[in-house]
Amino acid sequence: MSVLSLRDHFAPHLSRRFDGYYTRTQIEGGATIAVIFCWVKGAKRRGNLVLVLYQPGGSSRAGPGVSVPAFKYQFFPDHFDVSVGGATKGEPQGFVITAPGIGSMKVSPHAIEYDIAVAEKDLRLNLVLTDHTPWSHTDPLGGPMGSILHLSRLLPLNWHVRSTQSVASYTLAHGPSDIGPSLSGTGRAHAEKNWGASFPQGWIWAQTFSEDGRHTLCIAGGAALPWVPLQAYLVGYRSPACGAWDFRPPFALALGPLAPFIHVRHDSRLGLVEMDVATWTRRLRVKIEAPLESFVGITAPLKDGHALDFAHESFEARVSVEAFSRRWPWSKWELVEGAVLGQTGDGVNCGALEFGGSFSHSTK
């Protein structure tokens, strides 16, 4: 275990310019509840963000059986109150982020709780995540960056996943408290954060579960440095057949046309991402497709503050994966498994796919 993995990187990085938390919860019918708490220090405008989004599953989004219609609220509070507990090496760190008049995010070693109540929007949400699945079972505080974390202070953007799959209990109400529609139940949640100087010029992000909960996929990456044709990606695939497969630079790195281990095709106008990434002995092919009309604007942290709808995300993506392995670098690739993720038992597509910045044709 490295020295850096003894630190809980899910805890706030108060010395960095921005810090942001994102939790996506998939609930019954393939619906999504998404929550963001994020701040940009020294911002010229919109320095703090709380986003609360609900998207019913697939084609039921506007149907008569939907008890809570789709909504997205982006609040920009004047300030956050951040309280961080004591740090113990090798242990998760507790903290609380409070947006006065909006709600709070409370993190303990074993749970994450969001409590949102905005009277003027008739919005109430209580979301509790437990039974976390760490990125690495052998290094519970580790994350997708691996040893790249040694360079985190030099990088413009960092990514950490607290849990690839947690048990989520939720109660959501949107409307007058006495007659408004509400939802409650359990689901699966993915909890992560970013920190650094700013989001990049352009990026792709994707996350999905399989229906049985035995497979998960997380992808993040894109333009790594301003004005340099360098793309970097972090990929994590988990399944019974493969175990824990991670792909990161130098393998998941492309310098212009020089990309011997990775090929990425993305087209936001088609809602399509195709990725083929490998190490010497492992290879993963991923295809992600989402209907163009399913994308919703998401505000993102840039150096001067939060840019409205700088990213666009769908929660109706279908994800197909093929995993290959070989014993020696010169051996033939052999198929380990093929899997479809981001689909309910009823065939509703419910994976998450995001195009950000210059990677999205909708970004102005």
N, C-alpha and C positions, 0 to 999 in steps of 0.2 A: 504494500500500500504506500503510495507516494505521500510526500509531505502535504501537497496541495489537497489530496483527497481526504485529509483529516479535517479540512475546513468544509463547512456546509455552505456551498455556493448558492443554495436557494435563499439564504438569508440576504438581507439588503446589502448592496455594495454602495455605501453612502458616499464614498469618495469619487465615484464615477459620475459622468455627466447625466446619464439616464439609467433608470432601473424600471423594469416592467414585468408584470405577472399575468399569465394567461392560463385559464382553465377552461377546457372544453368538456362538457358532460353530454354523453349520448344517452337518451332515455327511450321510453317505450315508443315503438313505431318508427324509430330512426330519427326522432326529433333531437335537437341540440339546444342546450343552454350554454352560452359562452359569457365569461366574465373577464374583464381586464382592469387591473390597477397599474397605473404607470405614471412616472414623473420625469420631467426634463429640467435639470437645474439651470438657472440663468436663462430660461426661455424668454423670447420676445413676445410670444403669444401662446395661449393654451398650454401652460406648463404642466398641468395635471389632468389626468384622464381616468374616469371610471366608465367602462362600457358594460352594458348588460344587454344581451341579445337572446331572443328565443326564436327558433325556427322549427315549425312542425315538420314532420318527416315527409319528404318526397312530394308526390302528387296530392297528398292530403292537406297541403299547406293552406289552401283556400276553401277546402271542402266544408260541407255542412256539419260534419262530425267533429270539427276542430273546436275544442272548448276554449282554448286561448289562441287567438290569432297571432301571427308573426309580429314581432316588434324589435326595434333596436333603439336604445337610448345611449347617448354619449354625453356624459356630464363632465364639466371642466371646473372642478372646485378650486377655490383660491389657494388652498393649501392642504397638505396631508399631515396628520399627526402620526409619526412613526416611533414606535417603542420596540427596542430590541433587547431580548433577554441575554443573559450571560452565555458565553461560548465555552463549550467543553469539547476538546479535541476528539474527533471520531464520532460525535453525536450531533443529531439535527438540532438546530437552534430555533428557539421560539421567538416570534415577533408579532406585532399587531400594527396594521396600517388602517387609519381611520380617516374617512372623508366626511367632515362635519355636514350633517343634513342629508347624507346619502347612504353611508353604510361603512362596513368594516370588513377586513380580511384578517382572520386570526389564525396563526400557524403555531402548532405545538409539535413536539417530536413525532406524534402519531396521528395527527389530524390537521385538516385545513378547513376552516369554516368561513363562508361568506354570509353576511347578514346585511341585506339591502332593504331600505324602506324609504321611499320617496313619495310623500303624500300628494304632491301636486300632479304626479303621474299615476296615482293609484297603483303603485308598483311595490310589491313585497316579494322578497326572495330569501329563503334560508337554504343554503347548500353546504352539506358537510361531507368531506372526503375522508375515508379511513381505509385501512388494509392496503396501504400503498405497495406498488410493485416497483422497486428501484430499477434504474437503468442497468445496474450491475449487481447481481446477488453477492458476488465476491468482494465488491467494493461499494457498499450501500450509499456512500456519499459521492460516488463517482457519477459521471454523466457522459453525454455524447462526445465531448471534446477530448476525453482521455488525457494523454500527456501534453496535448496542445495547450492545456490550461496553464502550463508553465509560462506561456507567452501572453496570458490574458490581459495583463496590464498594458501591453503594446498593441493589442488588437482593437479595431474600432467597434467590434461587436462580438459578444459571447453568448452562448446558448447552454442552458442547463435544464434537464428534465428531472423533476422531483419524483414523478411516478408515471410510468407508461400505462398503468391501469389501476385505478382505485375504485373502491365501492363508494358510490355517491348516494346520499339520501337528500331529497329535495322537497321543498314546498314552494310553489310559485303561484302568485295571485296578481292579476292585472285587471283592475276595475274597482268600482266601489266595494268596500269591504263586506257590505251586507248582501250584495247581489252579483258581484263581479265573478268571472270565471276563475277557476284555480286548478292546479295540478299538484299531485304529490306522489311520491314513489321512490324507487331506487333505479340507479343506472350505473354506467361505467364512465370514469373520468380520467382525463389526461391533464397533468399539471406541469407547467414549465415556466421559465423566465428567460429574459434577455437583459443584458447590461452592457454598458460601454459608452461610446461617444455618440452613436447615431445608428439608425437602420441604414442599410446600404442603398446604393443607387437602384438596384433591382434584385428580386429574390423570388424563390419558390419555397413554399412550406406545405407539408402534407402530414396528415395523421389519421390513423384508422385502426379499428378493432375488427376481428372476425366475429361472426355471430356467436360462436361457442366461447369466445373470450380467450382462446388458446394462441391466437396470432395477433401481433401488433406490428405496426410499421410507422416510423417517424422519419421525416426528411426535412432538412432545412439547408438552404444554401443559395448561392448566386454570385453576384458581383462582389468580389472580396476586397478590392481596393479601388479608390477613385482613379479614373483615368488610366487604369492598367487593365489589359484584357485578361484578367485572372479571375477564374471562377473556382469556388471551393464549396464542398458539400459535406454534410454529416448525415449519415444514414444508420438507422437501427432497425433490424428485423428480428422478431422473436417468434419462435414456433417450436412445437415438440420435436419436429424432425431436424431442425437446424440448431436449436438452442438459441444462443445469443450471438448474432452476427452484427458486427459494426464495420462501417466503412467511413474512413476519414482521410484527410491529406496525410501523406503525399499521394495516396492512391486516388482519392476522390478530388483531384485537382486538375484543372485545365488551364494552360497558358496559351491563349489563342487556339490554334489548331493542334497544339502539342498536348495530347490527352490520351496516353497509351492505356489507361485503366478505366476511363469513364467516358461515356457519351450521353449527352442530355439534349433532348429536343423538347422545347416548350412552345406552345402557341395558345395564348389566352383567348384569341378569337375563336378557337375551337374547344376551349376548355380542356386542353390536352397536355399531359406531360408523359414523356417516355424516357426512361433512364436505364442504362446498362452500366453497372459499376462492378469492379472486381478487385481482388488482391491477387497474389500469386496462386492461391488455392481455393478461393471462394468467389462466386459470381452471382449477382442478383439482377434480374430484369424486372422492371416495374412499368406498368402502364396505368395511368390515372386519367379518367374521363369524367367530366361533369357538364351538365347542360348550361349553356351560356346564360340563360335567363335565371339560373339559380344563384348567381353570384351577388353578394351584398358588399357594399363599401365598408371598409374598416380603417379607422384612423391610426396612424403610425407615428412613432417618435423620431423626429429629425433634430438636427443640431439647434434649430431656432425654436423648437416647440413641436406640438403635435399637428401633423398635416392631415386635414380632413380627407377621408376616402383615398388615402395614398396606397391602399391595398384593397383587393377584392377577393372575397372568400366564398366558397360554396360548401355546403354540408350535404350535398347530394352526389358525391363522387363514387364511382365504381373503381375498385383497385384490384388489379390482377398482378400476381407475383410468380416468377419462376426462379428457383434457387438451384445452383449448380455447384459442384465441387470437383476437385481433382487432387491426386496425391502429390504430383510433381508439376512444376511449371510447364513442362513440355508434354504433359499428358492431355488426353482428350477430356473435355468437360462432360460430366455425367449429371443428369437431372436428379436432384434430391427430392424436390416436391414442386408442385404447382398449386396455387391457392388463390381464391377470390376473397378479398376483404371488403369492408365497407358495404355490407349488404345484410339486411335483416332476414329472418327466416321466411318472410313473405315476399322477399325479392326487392324490397325498397332500398335503393342506394343511399348510403348515409356516411360515406367517408368525407373527410375534410381536405380541401385543396385551396391554396391561396397563391395568387400572383401579386407581387408587390412592386411598386415603383415602375421602372422602365420595362419590367417583365409583364406588366398589365397594360393592355391597350386602352383600358378605361381610366387610367390615371392621368390627370391633367397637370 
